[in-house]
Amino acid sequence: MALDSKVPQGPIKDKWTDYKNKINLVNPANKRHIDVIVVGTGLAGGSAAATLAELGYNVKAFAYQDSPRRAHSIAAQGGINAAKNYQGDGDSTYRLFYDTVKGGDYRSREANVYRLAEVSANIIDQCVAQGVPFARDYGGLLDNRSFGGVLVSRTFYAKGQTGQQLLLGAYSAMNRQIARGKIEMFNRHEMLDVVLVDGKARGIITRNLITGEIERHSAHAVVIASGGYGNVYFLSTNAMGSNVTAGWKIHKKGAYFANPCYTQIHPTCIPRSGDYQSKLTLMSESLRNDGRIWVPKNMDDVIAIREGKKKPTDLSEDERDYYLERRYPAFGNLVPRDVASRAAKERCDAGYGVNATGEAVYLDFAAAITRYGKEQAKIQNISNPSDAKIYELGQKIVEAKYGNLFQMYNKIVDQDPYKTPMMIYPAVHYTMGGVWVDYNLMTTIPGCYCIGEANFSDHGANRLGASALMQGLADGYFVLPYTIGDYLADDIRTGKISTETPEFEAAEKEVKEKIDFFVNNNGTHSVDYYHKKLGKIMWDKCGMSRNEKGLKEAIEEISELRKDFWQNVSVPGGSEEYNEELAKAGRVADFLELGELFAKDALVREESCGGHFREESAEESGPQKGEAKRDDENFAFVSAWEYKGEPKDAVLHKEELEFNDIELKQRSYK
Ligand SMILES: Cc1cc2nc3c(=O)[nH]c(=O)nc-3n(C[C@H](O)[C@H](O)[C@H](O)COP(=O)(O)OP(=O)(O)OC[C@H]3O[C@@H](n4cnc5c(N)ncnc54)[C@H](O)[C@@H]3O)c2cc1C
């Protein structure tokens, strides 16, 4: 199939404006006759559902949680980017565009990214109007902080709860439409298939997670906003329920998947503590504004710390290796995530990890606390303050900025991060890959759209911090509501879509058969048994670095594991009741297919870029330590991207690589 990105002609800065001027519209009276299904009510789906309903469409929205407020978006901590240039530090639409494309190792579709940068400023205005309580400075103006890979402060935030506050804004907008009857909300409903009629997406099959009832829902278009699939690794910073099912089901019906192997491994997460852990916890990137990352310089100190004979605070400045500041003086601790993660792995692989497993580095706030404390002492006219007083004053400032994150760390690790450095290690966090979409955010299935983290569109090989919320809300509030009209303009006379058709019947039958299989299989192993095994293969062989031998092994092993799953999985309970194991079984079945595609995609990419770090060595498999193709000091990828062969499911088209507007040189963060 030839992909058509539908990127409009013309200079990049005019594309979106010109396009909107010429696009087909549906008049307000006709919108009343058109139904749209939105699967997912996180920031992307929630904002889309609210806006589509506000415009006049009839929206049916679905979420597997008991309320849109519980979407995984609620977990977002650090902030949301926008090119407002409130700090007067040189920011602009172009700079946000440039940083995003460069941060993604030049693998994103530039026209989409430029549009994203353009609408970013509108998002902040929209959210402020909704009452989102963004942090403000002393004078009452909106405050900003900085995130990795950029040299300006453009991140708007609400303490460490930005996602929650934005979600409450989108949820309020949705609620208004629910009250008006323009959104019908289906909580606790899981989409288990999409229904195509004459090749167009015309509905979905869902399971009511409380009663087990299988339902048919029709519409003129279907929007998938189901979030990311990082849980294919079992352990990730994602919510436990985050899954790929909606994206995978549309993929199996014809929606192409792009860059499935592009995964973001976030550098600052609380390290894994044992085999029985089911979740990893992020410590927001915003902490790198003030936290300094280091490991001991000397191996003797590493050993002494591991054995409990020394504390990190015993080490003097010159006994510490602030390796990011050393290697990247311009960006320091705020290099992009992929760069910071690989640097942490490099130090830990070299033996400098500071915890018992050897997989931890320090994130230290002592310098920031002292700096803020001295400033406060000056402001408060305290002459000759003692060290203790300075620390007390500085701690208050750090607490005001990051207090909830410090509390979270304290509760999980049982150490006080105001007094001793945090221990952190990279963990799976975000998936840049996803369902392929064109400029309209439509998938390769006509009438089926995909927005938010579930699509592949804007972040290339590595997402910059605070850009996911921006993308989800740009898609939902400002892009999809326009572009979907171009397609729906042809549907104003179609009338209601019936669910009493052979297509709905067949899709429902298939869903029911799978559910019947699970509850009747009486196998020997739990769903989690398979999910954990899959996660281990993914982490060891498709994790932070990958090589040919390991990837080939992964493909084999996942395929074997999948066979075993379909023979021996055990799902207790019945199908016509609340059955969390049954819901999980369906999701893990899809992860077992996605995992294989993921490894195949990684295998054909003979390159290193962003979240994909390809090693030359084919000798060893498992967590590898070989030479990387990538020039590790300059972080320049050394070969132009070339897609070898035409693997069945993995797609990244040449047209994604439009280097016409910015020069593809080196991605140097020195
Ligand atoms: C710990 C953490 C912190 C983060 N912090 C930041 C940050 O500070 N800044 C930033 O920009 N990004 C951050 N991110 C990333 C960002 O939060 C996500 O990328 C973003 O919120 C995803 O939004 P979404 O709407 O696409 O998906 P989600 O919020 O995951 O919503 C998915 C929706 O789909 C529904 N759904 C899924 N499958 C189905 C199905 N089969 N049937 C029915 N419904 C379904 C769910 O119920 C849910 O409503 C963070 C991520 C994590 C994990």
The ligand as a MOL file (V3000), in Angstrom:
LIG
                    3D

  0  0  0     0  0            999 V3000
M  V30 BEGIN CTAB
M  V30 COUNTS 53 58 0 0 0
M  V30 BEGIN ATOM
M  V30 1 C 4.4840 8.8990 35.2070 0
M  V30 2 C 4.3340 9.7010 33.9520 0
M  V30 3 C 4.5540 11.0680 33.9590 0
M  V30 4 C 4.4240 11.8140 32.7970 0
M  V30 5 N 4.6480 13.1540 32.8440 0
M  V30 6 C 4.5130 13.8860 31.6970 0
M  V30 7 C 4.7120 15.2860 31.7180 0
M  V30 8 O 5.0120 15.8850 32.7450 0
M  V30 9 N 4.5630 15.9780 30.5630 0
M  V30 10 C 4.2220 15.3690 29.3830 0
M  V30 11 O 4.0840 16.0440 28.3670 0
M  V30 12 N 4.0020 14.0250 29.3600 0
M  V30 13 C 4.1330 13.2850 30.4720 0
M  V30 14 N 3.9130 11.9280 30.4290 0
M  V30 15 C 3.3570 11.3310 29.2110 0
M  V30 16 C 1.8600 11.6440 29.1300 0
M  V30 17 O 1.2970 11.5840 30.4100 0
M  V30 18 C 1.1140 10.6790 28.2220 0
M  V30 19 O 1.7960 10.4970 27.0190 0
M  V30 20 C -0.2670 11.2240 27.9060 0
M  V30 21 O -0.9450 11.6020 29.0910 0
M  V30 22 C -1.0880 10.2100 27.1340 0
M  V30 23 O -2.3770 10.7360 26.9550 0
M  V30 24 P -3.4270 9.9760 26.0550 0
M  V30 25 O -4.6930 10.7540 26.1420 0
M  V30 26 O -2.8440 9.7240 24.7090 0
M  V30 27 O -3.6100 8.5460 26.7480 0
M  V30 28 P -4.0910 8.1300 28.2400 0
M  V30 29 O -4.0940 9.2340 29.1890 0
M  V30 30 O -3.3010 6.9050 28.5610 0
M  V30 31 O -5.5910 7.7260 28.0360 0
M  V30 32 C -5.9440 6.5310 27.3990 0
M  V30 33 C -7.4490 6.4110 27.4310 0
M  V30 34 O -7.8120 5.3230 26.5940 0
M  V30 35 C -8.7050 4.4720 27.2740 0
M  V30 36 N -8.5350 3.1510 26.6820 0
M  V30 37 C -7.3940 2.4890 26.4040 0
M  V30 38 N -7.6650 1.3360 25.7880 0
M  V30 39 C -9.0040 1.2630 25.6760 0
M  V30 40 C -9.8840 0.3090 25.1280 0
M  V30 41 N -9.4550 -0.8010 24.5260 0
M  V30 42 N -11.2060 0.5450 25.2230 0
M  V30 43 C -11.6930 1.6810 25.8130 0
M  V30 44 N -10.8880 2.6230 26.3160 0
M  V30 45 C -9.5680 2.4110 26.2540 0
M  V30 46 C -8.3700 4.6140 28.7220 0
M  V30 47 O -9.4650 4.2620 29.5200 0
M  V30 48 C -8.0390 6.1090 28.7930 0
M  V30 49 O -9.2230 6.8400 28.9400 0
M  V30 50 C 4.0680 11.1740 31.5890 0
M  V30 51 C 3.8590 9.8010 31.5690 0
M  V30 52 C 4.0190 9.0630 32.7270 0
M  V30 53 C 3.8750 7.5860 32.6590 0
M  V30 END ATOM
M  V30 BEGIN BOND
M  V30 1 1 1 2
M  V30 2 1 2 3
M  V30 3 2 2 52
M  V30 4 2 3 4
M  V30 5 1 4 5
M  V30 6 1 4 50
M  V30 7 2 5 6
M  V30 8 1 6 7
M  V30 9 1 6 13
M  V30 10 2 7 8
M  V30 11 1 7 9
M  V30 12 1 9 10
M  V30 13 2 10 11
M  V30 14 1 10 12
M  V30 15 2 12 13
M  V30 16 1 13 14
M  V30 17 1 14 15
M  V30 18 1 14 50
M  V30 19 1 15 16
M  V30 20 1 16 17
M  V30 21 1 16 18
M  V30 22 1 18 19
M  V30 23 1 18 20
M  V30 24 1 20 21
M  V30 25 1 20 22
M  V30 26 1 22 23
M  V30 27 1 23 24
M  V30 28 2 24 25
M  V30 29 1 24 26
M  V30 30 1 24 27
M  V30 31 1 27 28
M  V30 32 2 28 29
M  V30 33 1 28 30
M  V30 34 1 28 31
M  V30 35 1 31 32
M  V30 36 1 32 33
M  V30 37 1 33 34
M  V30 38 1 33 48
M  V30 39 1 34 35
M  V30 40 1 35 36
M  V30 41 1 35 46
M  V30 42 1 36 37
M  V30 43 1 36 45
M  V30 44 2 37 38
M  V30 45 1 38 39
M  V30 46 1 39 40
M  V30 47 2 39 45
M  V30 48 1 40 41
M  V30 49 2 40 42
M  V30 50 1 42 43
M  V30 51 2 43 44
M  V30 52 1 44 45
M  V30 53 1 46 47
M  V30 54 1 46 48
M  V30 55 1 48 49
M  V30 56 2 50 51
M  V30 57 1 51 52
M  V30 58 1 52 53
M  V30 END BOND
M  V30 END CTAB
M  END
